[in-house]
Amino acid sequence: MEKFIPYKGILLVEEVKPEEKQVNGIIIAESVAEKQEGARKAKVVAISPIHPGAFNVGDIVLFAQYAGVNVEMNNKKYLVLTEKEDVFGRVEQIELEV
């Protein structure tokens, strides 16, 4: 089994697949929905243990459509992103009061 330990400013993330979208009752495939968005979401799975940055393991981040480097470890697909160049910020869920 392999373990990835990022250097300062590097994140290992696992992409969060977009939910199926419906437009006027027509289901849009994930690949089409991704192309329309221009940005993607991912869950942070590893950060630098020595130089932690702005993100923590478990955070959901928003990053550029074609950013990062694809890697495969332990039969799973991941992306390696840089905090400064690739990541736009953290996505947080908020509850709206009715």
C-alpha positions in Angstrom: 0.0 0.0 0.0 1.2 3.5 -0.9 0.9 6.7 1.2 1.3 10.1 -0.4 2.8 12.9 1.8 2.5 16.3 0.1 5.1 19.0 0.3 4.2 22.6 1.3 1.3 24.0 -0.8 0.4 20.7 -2.4 -3.0 18.9 -1.9 -4.0 15.3 -2.8 -7.7 15.3 -3.6 -10.4 12.9 -4.7 -12.8 14.4 -7.2 -16.5 14.8 -6.1 -18.6 13.7 -9.0 -21.4 16.2 -10.0 -25.0 15.2 -9.3 -27.2 14.3 -12.3 -29.0 17.4 -13.6 -32.4 17.6 -15.2 -33.4 20.3 -17.6 -37.1 20.2 -18.6 -37.2 16.5 -17.7 -34.1 15.6 -19.7 -31.3 14.0 -17.7 -27.9 15.5 -18.6 -25.0 13.1 -18.5 -22.1 13.8 -16.0 -19.6 14.4 -18.8 -21.8 17.1 -20.4 -22.6 18.7 -17.0 -18.8 18.9 -16.2 -18.0 20.7 -19.5 -20.7 23.3 -18.8 -19.5 24.1 -15.3 -15.9 25.2 -16.0 -14.8 24.2 -12.4 -14.8 21.0 -10.4 -15.1 20.0 -6.7 -12.9 17.6 -4.8 -12.4 16.4 -1.3 -8.9 16.9 0.3 -7.4 13.6 1.3 -3.8 14.6 2.2 -2.0 17.8 3.1 1.6 18.6 4.2 2.0 17.4 7.8 5.0 19.8 8.3 3.6 23.0 6.6 -0.2 22.9 6.7 -1.8 25.5 4.5 -5.3 27.0 4.2 -7.0 23.6 3.8 -7.6 20.6 6.0 -8.2 16.9 5.2 -11.9 16.5 4.5 -12.4 20.0 3.1 -14.3 20.3 -0.2 -12.4 22.6 -2.6 -13.3 24.2 -5.9 -10.6 24.1 -8.7 -10.1 24.9 -12.3 -11.5 22.5 -14.9 -8.1 21.3 -16.3 -6.0 21.9 -13.2 -3.8 19.4 -11.4 -2.1 16.1 -12.2 -3.9 12.8 -12.3 -2.4 10.0 -10.2 -3.5 6.5 -9.3 -2.5 4.9 -6.0 -3.9 1.8 -4.4 -6.3 1.4 -7.3 -7.9 4.8 -6.7 -7.8 7.9 -8.8 -6.6 11.2 -7.3 -5.5 14.7 -8.4 -2.5 16.6 -7.1 -3.3 20.3 -6.9 -1.3 23.3 -5.8 -3.0 25.6 -3.3 -1.8 28.8 -5.0 -2.3 28.0 -8.7 -5.1 25.5 -8.9 -7.5 25.9 -6.0 -10.0 28.7 -5.9 -11.2 28.1 -2.3 -13.1 26.0 0.1 -16.8 25.0 -0.4 -18.9 25.1 2.8 -22.5 24.0 3.3 -24.8 26.5 5.0 -28.3 26.0 6.3 -30.9 28.5 5.2 -33.6 29.4 7.7 -37.1 29.4 6.4 
